[in-house]
Amino acid sequence: MADPAHSALPLHARLQRGLRQLMLDGTLAAGRPLPASRALAQSLGVSRDTVETAYSQLHAEGFITRRVGSGSLVSEQVRRLPARPAAKPQAAVPQLSRRGQAVLAQGGVRDFEPPQAFVAGVPETRNFPLHTWERLQRQVLKEYGHRALLHSPAQGLLPLRQAIADYVSLERGARATPEQVLVLTSSQQALSLCAQVLLDPGEQILIEDPVYHGARKAFEAAGLVCQPVPLDADGMQVQHLAKASSARAVFLTPSHQYPTGATLSLQRRLAVIAWAQQRQAWIIEDDYDSEFHYAGKPTACVQGLDPHERTIYIGTFSKSLFPGLRLGYMVLPPALMVSMTVARSLQDGHSAALAQLTLARFIEGGHLGAHIRTMRAVYAQRRDLLAQLLRTHLGHVLEPQVPAGGMQMACHLCGPLSETQLLTAAARAGIALIGLSSLCSGTAHPPGVLMGFAAHTPMELEAGVQQLARALRTRPLSTNR
Ligand SMILES: Cc1ncc(COP(=O)(O)O)c(C=O)c1O
């Protein structure tokens, strides 16, 4: 009768549930008499009231009948309950829709594991100015009171949309008004919305090759056909766009390509804009971590260069602030705002008002700018340290491709070790690396791994590299890739 899930319940409720379970299992069959309440109370060492309360509840639910003189019997109705298998059946694979099966086959974007060495795309959160955040949140609660606890508009709250519009116009060269900003939970949500609202299943979308896996998964889950376009040091090779006659959209990370770190040249940006205008196609611009550029200012975004309003700009606070905030946004061509907002409202309604209002104040007060400036210096130092540590301890295995920005570094293999061997040895040592091959679709790309550096202190980076070096020393080398 003892079910640990019931241990927080009062005694009579535990007794009632235990007896009910015995009836459902068939152990107490219909027509069986239950012990007299006094006798059961004595044998269980509980009060008679406890047993009486349990019996009364079972009676009210129709599980037992009670008659003066003949005591309590398991009700005849129990016979009509569907028979339960004696042993718990193995978890059956549920019948999923084709879409459900496709989503399952893709797998999710991230496993939210505790921080591991070299995890990519994760910022340092341990020096986030929590006291400032807390002060601003208190201000919001004081000013808005219970209104901050209510539902709010699906498009996002005006103070935050205004702050985002000002920020992207000033810092990213976007053309944005608050009316064009749709506040979301994440860039991942933006990618899913674009896939669902702009294209039909079976239609083609051009993607970078290699590409951010979260984008490819969102597009494929929506039934789109991803057409990989090769890259070089200047980003996507746009001459290939002309060949893709039926593509309805192109996905780009122009300021800092994921995972290579390449910046799309101005000439190519203009070519993509011309292509989109000519084909009436969409440009989906994911500007996920452009704040962290370590040599001069990052290039202005494509959206600001596009006079034809074919570009959807996606931004997130997961990198510039902290991923647990769950706030991202799109800057949309005005013609798309209603449809995107409606689609978003069907997914999750809206983003949390308290977080939106606090963030608006954080941005307006200059704290976002200050935090980014601090973190830019921290990350640049960590990037350089990781490159140096890799050359010192793993120079025979990995060749770091030091990026001009971002939070992770692509490293090419330079020894006899295959990507799979490296990943297996790293995983065994509890180190999170992403294989570059897993991000490639068509074109051959040098084998290698992606290593995050932003979330680790210098000491942690050093310990991680040494741990990886040890893990590789203790595995036998072989030459197959
Ligand atoms: C290229 C790219 N876009 C988007 C994201 C996801 O950001 P969000 O947490 O806002 O979904 C990531 C995260 O790693 C990324 O690397």
The ligand as an ORCA input file, in Angstrom:
! r2SCAN-3c Opt
* xyz 0 1
  C      23.506     30.589    -34.532
  C      22.624     30.522    -33.324
  N      21.387     30.997    -33.404
  C      20.548     30.922    -32.346
  C      20.941     30.361    -31.150
  C      19.936     30.150    -30.031
  O      19.652     31.222    -29.260
  P      18.315     31.155    -28.384
  O      18.720     30.689    -27.025
  O      17.818     32.564    -28.393
  O      17.374     30.233    -29.053
  C      22.219     29.860    -31.025
  C      22.633     29.236    -29.733
  O      23.639     28.587    -29.595
  C      23.084     29.950    -32.121
  O      24.329     29.464    -32.024
*
